């Protein structure tokens, strides 16, 4: 699901950020037609929230969180601040800043 705030149209999101977050959701979750993975990408005036339901894969070992770490470091270089991660047993959400074009 994509929900884009018209006020954010003057801002941009680096392609690697969205790609990393979508790959992360697919890599770490089990999904089927009966139990789909739901990913929501939502923009506000100055940030993007990427949220997905959690259904951990049974054979997945402990995550090193390298992908999120790399994204955090890239965002620190671009913006001076990192990303915000919020997780629960049911959901995983990352909030990242939109950049000026």
N, C-alpha and C positions, 0 to 999 in steps of 0.2 A: 504494500500500500504506500503510495506516495502522496504527501500532503505538503504543498509548497505555498508559503505565505507570499503574496504579491509584493509585500514590502521588502522582501529579501532578493528581489530580482537584480538589484544593483550590486550584489555580492556574488562571490564564487566559492566553489568547493573544489579543492584539488582532486583529480580523478583517483589518485592513489588512496585517498582517505576513504572514499565510499567503497572502492574495490576491496580494500583491506577488511572493512567491517562486514561486508557481505560474505566474503570468503570465510571470515571468522565464524559467522553464524552457521554457514553450511558445514564447515569442518567439524565443529564441536557438537552438533545436534543430530539426532536420529529423526527421520521423518518419513512418512508414507502418505499415500493418497487418503487413507482413513484418519491419519494423525499428521496433518501438514505442519511445516515450519512456516510461521507467520512473521514476516519482517516488515516493519513499518519505518519509513523514512519520512521525517517531518521537519520542515524548516519553520523557524520563527524569524523575527526580524534580523537577528545576528548570529544564529546558531542552527545546527542540524542535530536532530536526535535520531539515532538508529536503534530501534528496539526490536527484540525478538523473544518469542516464547522459548523456554528451555526444555529440552528433552535430551539429556545427556546420552551419548553413545555408550553402550555397555563395555566395549573393548578399548575405549580410549584411556590411555594412561594419564597421569597428571600433566596438565598443560604447563608449558614453560612461559606462556604469555608473551612470546617473542614478537608476534605480530602487533599486539597492543603496545608493547614497549617501543618498537620501531616507530609506530604511528605517533606515540607520545613524544619521542625525541624529534621527529620531523616537525611536529607542531610547535614544539618549544623553539626550534630554529626559525620558523616562519612567523610566529606570533608572540613569542616570549612567554607563553603559557601553554600548558599541555591540554590533555583531554580529561573528561570526567566520566568515570565508569561507575555505574550503579547496578548491582545484581542482587537477585533474590533466588529462591528455589524455583520460581515460576518465570521470571523474566531476566533479561540481560539488556542493559541500555548504555550506549555511549553518546555523550554530547560533545560536539566539536564546534569550534568557532567558524563562521563563514568569513571569508577574506575579501577585502576590497579588490575590485577588478583593476 
